[in-house]
Amino acid sequence: MKLEELVKAVPNCYKQKLVDNQQEITGLALDSRKVRPGFVFFAIRGAHQDGHCYLEQAVKNGATLLVVEDERYLRHQFSSPISVLVVKNSREAMASLSSRFYQAPSSAMKVFGVTGTNGKTTTCFILRSVLEKTGKACGLLTTVKNVVGVREEEATNTTEESLYLERDLSAIREAGIEQVVIEVSSHGLALGRVQEVKFDVATVTNLVPEHLEFHSNFEHYLQSKRKLLEKVEENRLKNYRRLIVFNSDDENCRKIYSGIGVPFLTFGAGKEAEVQAREIEIGWRKTTFSLCTPWGRENVEIPFSGTHNVMNALAAASTALGSGVSWEAVVEGLASCQKVPGRWELVEAGQKFTVIVDFAHNWHGLEQILSQIRSLSRGRLIVVFGCGGERDRAKRPLMGEVCARYSDVCIITTDNPRGEDPLATAEDALSGVKKVAQTKKVCYSIIVDRVEAIRKAFNLAQTGDVVLLAGKGPERFQIYQDFVVPHNDFWIAWQILKGER
């Protein structure tokens, strides 16, 4: 694409200096190390790095165009003339330019967006499984992995930066795929990562306070989530049926839908929900229930345990049925959905107690899974959990309180401390545990080394007990301020149980 064609995507930039309108743009980058000749480099201000500090490196690597917010960084004399766009917001400009470079890929497919506090990833997996039972392939972009045609890769963010999102959507389109399911985070909405994505359907699982270290307050969090619904409302360019699906049990879901002029469909446990589950039978590895909808009623099975996963299945089924998918595809898709990494993942290494790895990392998610384990198990419940460093500190005592309320043994440990003292984050959670311990018998301790915490839990476990390793789910690293160390709860647990560690 020629430079003059690309820059039309940002007509309102503060300043534009183009060395050669006819230069060919060959790629986009927000990491100066990945710049090649003919590339555009976006100077993005992040939480720990400022891309403006790497302009010189980008030029040395062959950048054709620099997109910056602060032109003071341009006072440096580069070795050769360079085209520049000075913009109000580099992230917004990156979204616009990326969409134009990749020729607006979301305009050529049906786009399903799934947001909420908990259950997003599982709902995305189930929904994709159902959509593919229609006989048509479906792309998938989520926290744990991205499926782009025949290619699968690990994700780095719940919702990728706009440059990578538009690139992946383009690859999905090039593979001849006409539908995609995208997990949409509050960060992705607030930071404009999905700015240019044309959503046709939005599904909201539930909404409770989360990521308040990023959002100034809960209201800002809710308004960020509402942006997804507004994007569906604004999308009038395609002929697909537009739809909003939300959990009617959740007053916050109802709140953010208020005033949106798009047809809606509700799911939930309450009588007012249009899609409900009845006659629920929950086991360790599967759940059956009667799916009741405006289109009729069917007995269905999902290869997951827990009432929270029933709600995820309701969200996916509502989205599919409301979008015109057949009953047959819904029933088959629910039953055959593949396992979601790090969600209710059983570690079976021949031990006499049950071990579950789950991503639950806030008080709401912990309460869902702990209450479910309590309903299934007659043995003791031992939970290993930690609180993320440099994240919402107010939720730490709540997490400790929930864990102590449901468990017999609480072992507080490390969960991505980042720049914080791991002991300090553990002590914040301990305050919630101690609050419950005043009225309920619960054993508790702090073991900062997560591997040793897991080992301690296994040493305590007896026949019939359940050990829950909560918080990290599919993650493969433990993140500290200046380094990361390999760590995956599932494989650590497997190695300890097999005597290999």
C-alpha positions as CSV (number, residue, x, y, z in Angstrom):
1,M,0.0,0.0,0.0
2,K,1.3,3.5,-0.9
3,L,2.0,5.9,2.0
4,E,-0.5,8.5,0.7
5,E,-3.3,5.9,0.7
6,L,-2.5,4.7,4.2
7,V,-2.4,8.1,5.9
8,K,-5.9,8.9,4.7
9,A,-7.0,6.7,7.7
10,V,-6.0,9.6,10.1
11,P,-7.1,12.8,8.4
12,N,-7.2,14.8,11.6
13,C,-3.6,14.4,12.8
14,Y,-1.9,17.5,14.3
15,K,1.0,17.5,11.9
16,Q,1.9,15.5,8.8
17,K,5.3,15.4,7.1
18,L,5.6,13.0,4.2
19,V,9.0,12.6,2.5
20,D,7.6,10.6,-0.4
21,N,3.8,10.0,-0.9
22,Q,4.6,7.0,-3.2
23,Q,6.7,5.0,-0.8
24,E,5.5,1.5,-0.4
25,I,4.4,0.5,3.1
26,T,5.4,-3.1,3.7
27,G,4.4,-3.7,7.4
28,L,3.5,-2.2,10.8
29,A,5.2,-2.5,14.2
30,L,5.0,-1.1,17.7
31,D,8.2,-2.8,18.8
32,S,11.2,-1.1,17.3
33,R,13.1,-4.5,17.2
34,K,10.6,-5.8,14.7
35,V,10.8,-2.9,12.3
36,R,12.0,-3.7,8.8
37,P,12.5,-1.4,5.7
38,G,9.2,0.1,4.6
39,F,7.5,-0.3,8.0
40,V,5.4,2.1,10.0
41,F,6.5,2.4,13.6
42,F,3.9,3.4,16.3
43,A,5.3,5.1,19.4
44,I,3.0,3.8,22.1
45,R,3.1,4.8,25.7
46,G,2.6,1.7,27.8
47,A,2.6,0.9,31.5
48,H,6.4,0.3,31.7
49,Q,7.8,1.4,28.3
50,D,7.4,4.5,26.1
51,G,7.8,3.8,22.4
52,H,9.0,7.4,21.8
53,C,12.3,6.4,23.4
54,Y,12.9,3.9,20.5
55,L,12.4,6.2,17.5
56,E,16.0,6.2,16.6
57,Q,16.2,2.4,16.7
58,A,13.1,2.2,14.5
59,V,14.7,4.5,11.9
60,K,17.9,2.5,11.9
61,N,15.9,-0.6,11.2
62,G,14.3,1.0,8.1
63,A,11.1,2.6,9.3
64,T,9.4,4.7,6.6
65,L,6.8,6.4,8.8
66,L,6.8,7.3,12.5
67,V,3.5,7.8,14.3
68,V,4.1,9.8,17.5
69,E,2.1,11.8,20.1
70,D,5.0,14.0,21.4
71,E,7.0,15.8,18.7
72,R,9.6,16.8,21.2
73,Y,11.2,13.4,20.6
74,L,11.6,14.4,16.9
75,R,14.3,17.0,17.7
76,H,16.9,14.3,17.3
77,Q,18.5,14.4,13.9
78,F,17.9,11.1,12.2
79,S,20.4,9.7,9.7
80,S,18.0,10.1,6.8
81,P,14.7,12.0,6.1
82,I,11.7,10.3,7.6
83,S,8.0,10.7,7.2
84,V,6.1,11.6,10.4
85,L,2.5,11.8,11.7
86,V,2.0,13.7,15.0
87,V,-1.3,12.5,16.4
88,K,-3.4,13.1,19.6
89,N,-3.4,9.4,20.5
90,S,-1.0,6.9,19.0
91,R,-3.2,3.9,19.9
92,E,-6.2,5.3,18.1
93,A,-4.1,6.1,15.1
94,M,-2.6,2.6,15.2
95,A,-6.1,1.1,15.1
96,S,-7.2,3.3,12.2
97,L,-4.0,2.7,10.2
98,S,-3.9,-1.0,10.9
99,S,-7.5,-1.5,9.7
100,R,-6.7,0.4,6.5
101,F,-3.5,-1.5,5.9
102,Y,-5.2,-4.8,6.3
103,Q,-8.3,-3.6,4.3
104,A,-10.9,-3.6,7.2
105,P,-11.0,-7.4,7.6
106,S,-13.9,-7.4,10.1
107,S,-16.2,-5.9,7.5
108,A,-16.0,-9.1,5.5
109,M,-17.1,-11.5,8.3
110,K,-19.6,-12.0,11.1
111,V,-18.0,-10.9,14.3
112,F,-19.1,-12.2,17.7
113,G,-17.7,-10.3,20.8
114,V,-17.8,-11.9,24.2
115,T,-17.2,-9.7,27.3
116,G,-17.8,-9.8,31.1
117,T,-15.8,-10.3,34.3
118,N,-15.8,-14.1,34.4
119,G,-16.5,-16.9,31.9
120,K,-15.5,-15.1,28.8
121,T,-12.9,-17.6,27.6
122,T,-15.1,-20.7,28.2
123,T,-18.1,-19.0,26.5
124,C,-15.9,-18.2,23.5
125,F,-14.8,-21.8,23.2
126,I,-18.3,-23.2,23.5
127,L,-19.7,-20.6,21.0
128,R,-17.0,-21.4,18.4
129,S,-17.8,-25.2,18.9
130,V,-21.5,-24.5,18.2
131,L,-20.8,-22.2,15.2
132,E,-18.5,-24.8,13.6
133,K,-21.3,-27.4,13.8
134,T,-23.1,-25.4,11.1
135,G,-20.4,-26.7,8.7
136,K,-18.5,-23.4,8.5
137,A,-15.1,-22.8,10.1
138,C,-14.8,-20.1,12.8
139,G,-11.8,-18.1,13.9
140,L,-11.1,-17.7,17.7
141,L,-9.2,-14.9,19.5
142,T,-9.1,-15.4,23.3
143,T,-7.0,-15.1,26.4
144,V,-5.5,-18.6,26.1
145,K,-5.1,-19.1,22.4
146,N,-5.9,-17.7,19.0
147,V,-7.1,-20.0,16.1
148,V,-6.3,-18.4,12.8
149,G,-7.3,-20.8,10.0
150,V,-5.1,-23.9,10.6
151,R,-2.7,-22.0,12.8
152,E,-3.0,-22.0,16.6
153,E,-0.9,-19.8,18.8
154,E,-0.7,-18.7,22.4
155,A,-2.2,-15.3,23.1
156,T,-0.3,-12.5,25.0
157,N,-3.3,-10.4,26.0
158,T,-7.0,-11.2,26.5
159,T,-7.6,-8.7,23.6
160,E,-4.6,-8.1,21.4
161,E,-3.3,-4.7,20.5
162,S,-5.2,-3.4,17.4
163,L,-2.2,-4.0,15.1
164,Y,-2.1,-7.7,15.9
165,L,-5.9,-8.0,16.1
166,E,-6.4,-6.5,12.6
167,R,-3.5,-8.7,11.3
168,D,-5.1,-11.9,12.7
169,L,-8.5,-10.9,11.4
170,S,-6.9,-10.4,8.0
171,A,-5.4,-13.9,8.1
172,I,-8.7,-15.4,9.1
173,R,-10.3,-13.7,6.1
174,E,-7.6,-14.8,3.8
175,A,-8.2,-18.4,5.0
176,G,-11.7,-18.1,3.6
177,I,-13.3,-18.0,7.1
178,E,-16.4,-15.8,7.4
179,Q,-17.0,-15.8,11.1
180,V,-14.9,-15.2,14.2
181,V,-15.4,-15.2,18.0
182,I,-13.4,-12.5,19.9
183,E,-12.9,-12.3,23.7
184,V,-13.1,-8.6,24.5
185,S,-11.6,-7.3,27.7
186,S,-12.3,-4.0,29.5
187,H,-8.7,-3.0,28.7
188,G,-9.2,-3.7,25.0
189,L,-12.3,-1.5,25.0
190,A,-10.9,1.3,27.1
191,L,-7.6,1.5,25.2
192,G,-9.2,1.3,21.7
193,R,-7.8,-2.1,20.7
194,V,-11.1,-3.0,19.1
195,Q,-11.7,0.5,17.8
196,E,-12.1,-0.5,14.1
197,V,-13.6,-4.0,14.6
198,K,-17.2,-4.2,13.3
199,F,-19.0,-6.3,15.8
200,D,-22.4,-7.9,14.9
201,V,-23.2,-9.6,18.1
202,A,-22.2,-8.9,21.7
203,T,-22.5,-11.3,24.6
204,V,-22.1,-10.2,28.3
205,T,-21.5,-13.0,30.8
206,N,-21.6,-11.1,34.1
207,L,-20.2,-7.9,35.6
208,V,-18.6,-7.4,39.1
209,P,-15.7,-5.1,40.1
210,E,-12.4,-6.0,38.5
211,H,-9.2,-4.4,37.3
212,L,-9.8,-1.3,39.4
213,E,-6.1,-0.7,39.4
214,F,-6.6,0.3,35.8
215,H,-10.1,1.7,35.8
216,S,-10.6,4.7,38.1
217,N,-13.8,3.2,39.6
218,F,-16.4,0.5,38.9
219,E,-18.5,2.9,36.8
220,H,-15.6,3.4,34.4
221,Y,-15.3,-0.4,34.2
222,L,-18.9,-0.7,33.3
223,Q,-18.8,2.1,30.8
224,S,-15.8,0.4,29.1
225,K,-17.8,-2.8,28.8
226,R,-20.8,-0.9,27.4
227,K,-18.6,0.3,24.5
228,L,-18.9,-3.2,23.0
229,L,-22.7,-2.9,22.9
230,E,-22.4,0.6,21.4
231,K,-20.1,-0.8,18.7
232,V,-22.8,-3.3,17.7
233,E,-25.3,-0.5,17.7
234,E,-23.1,1.6,15.4
235,N,-22.3,-1.2,13.0
236,R,-24.8,-0.8,10.1
237,L,-22.5,-1.7,7.3
238,K,-23.2,-5.4,7.1
239,N,-26.3,-7.5,6.5
240,Y,-25.9,-9.8,9.4
241,R,-28.4,-9.9,12.2
242,R,-27.3,-7.6,15.1
243,L,-27.9,-8.9,18.6
244,I,-27.1,-8.2,22.2
245,V,-27.1,-11.2,24.6
246,F,-26.8,-10.7,28.4
247,N,-27.2,-12.3,31.8
248,S,-30.5,-11.0,33.1
249,D,-29.7,-12.2,36.6
250,D,-27.0,-9.5,36.7
251,E,-28.3,-6.0,37.3
252,N,-25.0,-4.5,35.9
253,C,-25.6,-6.3,32.6
254,R,-29.1,-4.8,32.5
255,K,-27.7,-1.4,33.3
256,I,-25.1,-1.3,30.5
257,Y,-27.7,-2.4,28.0
258,S,-30.1,0.4,28.9
259,G,-30.6,2.8,26.0
260,I,-29.0,0.5,23.3
261,G,-31.1,0.3,20.2
262,V,-30.3,-3.3,19.2
263,P,-32.5,-6.4,19.7
264,F,-31.6,-8.4,22.8
265,L,-31.9,-11.9,24.2
266,T,-31.4,-12.8,27.9
267,F,-30.2,-15.9,29.7
268,G,-30.0,-16.7,33.4
269,A,-31.4,-18.6,36.3
270,G,-34.2,-16.1,37.1
271,K,-37.8,-16.4,35.8
272,E,-37.4,-13.3,33.6
273,A,-34.6,-14.9,31.5
274,E,-35.6,-16.0,28.1
275,V,-33.1,-18.8,28.0
276,Q,-32.8,-21.0,31.1
277,A,-31.4,-24.3,32.3
278,R,-33.5,-26.7,34.3
279,E,-33.1,-30.2,35.7
280,I,-29.3,-29.6,36.1
281,E,-27.2,-32.7,36.9
282,I,-23.5,-31.9,37.7
283,G,-20.6,-34.3,37.8
284,W,-16.9,-34.0,38.0
285,R,-16.4,-34.2,34.2
286,K,-19.7,-33.3,32.7
287,T,-23.0,-31.6,33.3
288,T,-26.5,-32.3,31.8
289,F,-29.5,-30.0,31.8
290,S,-32.6,-29.1,29.9
291,L,-32.1,-26.1,27.7
292,C,-35.3,-24.0,27.7
293,T,-35.6,-21.3,25.1
294,P,-38.2,-19.4,23.0
295,W,-37.5,-21.9,20.2
296,G,-38.3,-24.9,22.3
297,R,-36.6,-27.2,24.8
298,E,-33.8,-29.8,24.4
299,N,-31.8,-32.0,26.8
300,V,-28.1,-31.2,26.4
301,E,-24.7,-32.1,27.8
302,I,-21.5,-30.2,28.2
303,P,-18.1,-31.7,29.0
304,F,-17.6,-29.3,31.9
305,S,-18.5,-29.3,35.6
306,G,-20.2,-26.5,37.6
307,T,-23.2,-24.2,37.6
308,H,-20.9,-21.4,36.4
309,N,-20.2,-23.4,33.2
310,V,-24.0,-24.0,32.8
311,M,-24.2,-20.2,32.7
312,N,-21.4,-20.1,30.1
313,A,-23.2,-22.7,28.0
314,L,-26.4,-20.6,28.3
315,A,-24.6,-17.6,27.1
316,A,-23.2,-19.4,24.1
317,A,-26.4,-21.2,23.2
318,S,-28.4,-17.9,23.5
319,T,-25.9,-16.2,21.2
320,A,-26.1,-19.0,18.6
321,L,-29.9,-19.5,18.6
322,G,-30.5,-15.8,18.6
323,S,-28.2,-15.6,15.5
324,G,-30.2,-18.2,13.6
325,V,-28.1,-21.3,14.3
326,S,-30.0,-24.6,14.3
327,W,-30.9,-26.6,17.4
328,E,-28.9,-29.6,16.0
329,A,-25.7,-27.5,15.8
330,V,-26.3,-26.1,19.3
331,V,-26.8,-29.5,20.9
332,E,-23.8,-31.0,19.1
333,G,-21.6,-28.0,19.7
334,L,-22.3,-28.0,23.4
335,A,-21.5,-31.7,23.8
336,S,-18.3,-31.7,21.7
337,C,-16.6,-28.5,22.9
338,Q,-12.9,-29.1,23.5
339,K,-11.4,-28.6,27.0
340,V,-10.5,-25.0,27.8
341,P,-6.8,-24.9,29.1
342,G,-6.6,-24.0,32.8
343,R,-10.3,-24.1,33.4
344,W,-11.5,-26.9,35.8
345,E,-8.5,-28.9,34.6
346,L,-8.1,-32.2,36.4
347,V,-4.6,-33.4,37.2
348,E,-4.8,-37.2,37.2
349,A,-1.5,-38.8,38.1
350,G,-2.7,-41.8,40.1
351,Q,-3.1,-39.9,43.4
352,K,-5.9,-40.7,45.8
353,F,-7.2,-37.2,46.0
354,T,-8.6,-34.8,43.4
355,V,-6.5,-32.0,42.0
356,I,-8.1,-29.1,40.0
357,V,-6.3,-26.3,38.2
358,D,-8.4,-23.3,37.5
359,F,-7.9,-19.7,36.4
360,A,-10.3,-18.2,39.1
361,H,-8.4,-15.1,40.2
362,N,-11.0,-12.8,41.8
363,W,-13.4,-13.3,44.6
364,H,-16.4,-13.9,42.3
365,G,-14.7,-16.6,40.3
366,L,-13.3,-18.2,43.4
367,E,-16.7,-18.4,45.0
368,Q,-18.2,-20.0,41.9
369,I,-15.7,-22.8,41.7
370,L,-15.3,-23.3,45.5
371,S,-19.0,-23.6,46.0
372,Q,-19.2,-26.1,43.2
373,I,-16.4,-28.3,44.7
374,R,-18.2,-28.2,48.0
375,S,-21.4,-29.5,46.5
376,L,-19.5,-32.4,44.8
377,S,-17.0,-33.4,47.5
378,R,-17.4,-35.0,50.9
379,G,-13.7,-34.7,51.7
380,R,-11.7,-31.7,52.8
381,L,-11.0,-28.8,50.5
382,I,-7.5,-27.5,50.3
383,V,-7.0,-24.3,48.3
384,V,-3.7,-22.8,47.1
385,F,-4.1,-19.2,45.8
386,G,-2.3,-15.9,45.5
387,C,-3.1,-12.3,44.6
388,G,-1.5,-10.5,41.6
389,G,1.0,-7.8,42.3
390,E,0.4,-4.3,41.1
391,R,-3.3,-5.1,40.7
392,D,-6.4,-4.1,42.6
393,R,-5.4,-4.3,46.2
394,A,-8.9,-4.0,47.6
395,K,-9.9,-7.4,46.2
396,R,-7.2,-9.3,48.1
397,P,-8.9,-9.5,51.5
398,L,-12.2,-10.5,49.7
399,M,-10.3,-13.4,47.9
400,G,-8.9,-14.5,51.2
401,E,-12.4,-14.3,52.8
402,V,-14.0,-16.4,50.1
403,C,-11.3,-19.0,50.2
404,A,-11.5,-19.4,53.9
405,R,-15.3,-19.6,53.9
406,Y,-15.4,-22.6,51.7
407,S,-12.2,-24.4,52.4
408,D,-10.7,-26.4,55.3
409,V,-7.1,-25.4,54.5
410,C,-5.9,-22.1,52.9
411,I,-2.3,-21.9,51.6
412,I,-1.6,-18.3,50.4
413,T,1.2,-18.0,47.9
414,T,2.6,-16.0,45.0
415,D,0.7,-15.2,41.8
416,N,2.7,-12.9,39.5
417,P,4.0,-10.4,42.1
418,R,5.5,-8.1,39.4
419,G,7.0,-5.2,41.3
420,E,5.4,-5.9,44.6
421,D,6.8,-7.9,47.6
422,P,5.1,-11.3,47.3
423,L,4.8,-11.5,51.1
424,A,3.0,-8.2,51.2
425,T,0.3,-9.4,48.7
426,A,-0.1,-12.6,50.7
427,E,-0.6,-10.7,53.9
428,D,-3.3,-8.6,52.3
429,A,-5.2,-11.8,51.5
430,L,-4.4,-13.2,54.9
431,S,-6.5,-10.4,56.5
432,G,-9.6,-11.8,54.8
433,V,-8.7,-15.4,55.9
434,K,-8.3,-14.3,59.5
435,K,-11.6,-12.6,59.5
436,V,-13.4,-15.8,58.6
437,A,-11.2,-17.8,61.1
438,Q,-12.7,-15.9,63.9
439,T,-16.0,-17.8,63.5
440,K,-15.0,-20.9,61.5
441,K,-12.3,-23.5,61.9
442,V,-9.8,-23.1,59.0
443,C,-6.1,-23.9,58.8
444,Y,-4.0,-21.3,57.0
445,S,-0.4,-20.4,56.2
446,I,1.7,-18.4,53.8
447,I,4.2,-20.2,51.6
448,V,5.6,-17.6,49.2
449,D,7.3,-20.2,46.9
450,R,4.3,-21.4,44.8
451,V,6.0,-24.8,44.0
452,E,6.5,-25.5,47.7
453,A,2.9,-24.3,48.5
454,I,1.6,-26.9,46.0
455,R,3.9,-29.6,47.5
456,K,2.6,-28.7,51.0
457,A,-1.0,-29.0,49.8
458,F,-0.4,-32.5,48.3
459,N,1.4,-33.6,51.5
460,L,-1.7,-32.6,53.5
461,A,-4.2,-34.2,51.2
462,Q,-5.8,-37.5,52.1
463,T,-8.1,-39.9,50.2
464,G,-11.2,-38.1,49.1
465,D,-9.9,-34.6,49.6
466,V,-9.8,-32.0,46.8
467,V,-6.9,-29.6,46.2
468,L,-7.7,-26.5,44.1
469,L,-4.7,-24.7,42.5
470,A,-6.4,-21.3,41.8
471,G,-5.3,-18.2,39.9
472,K,-2.8,-19.1,37.2
473,G,-4.7,-21.5,35.1
474,P,-3.0,-22.0,31.8
475,E,-0.2,-19.4,32.4
476,R,3.3,-20.7,31.8
477,F,5.3,-18.1,33.8
478,Q,5.6,-16.4,37.2
479,I,6.2,-12.7,36.5
480,Y,8.5,-10.7,38.8
481,Q,9.6,-7.1,38.4
482,D,12.8,-7.7,36.4
483,F,12.4,-11.3,35.3
484,V,10.1,-14.2,34.7
485,V,10.5,-17.9,35.7
486,P,8.8,-20.8,34.0
487,H,5.8,-22.0,36.0
488,N,2.6,-23.9,35.0
489,D,0.4,-25.2,37.8
490,F,-0.7,-28.3,35.9
491,W,2.8,-29.5,35.0
492,I,4.2,-28.6,38.4
493,A,1.4,-30.6,40.0
494,W,2.0,-33.5,37.6
495,Q,5.7,-33.6,38.3
496,I,5.3,-33.5,42.1
497,L,2.6,-36.2,42.1
498,K,4.8,-38.4,39.8
499,G,7.8,-37.8,42.0
500,E,9.7,-36.1,39.2
501,R,10.2,-32.8,40.9
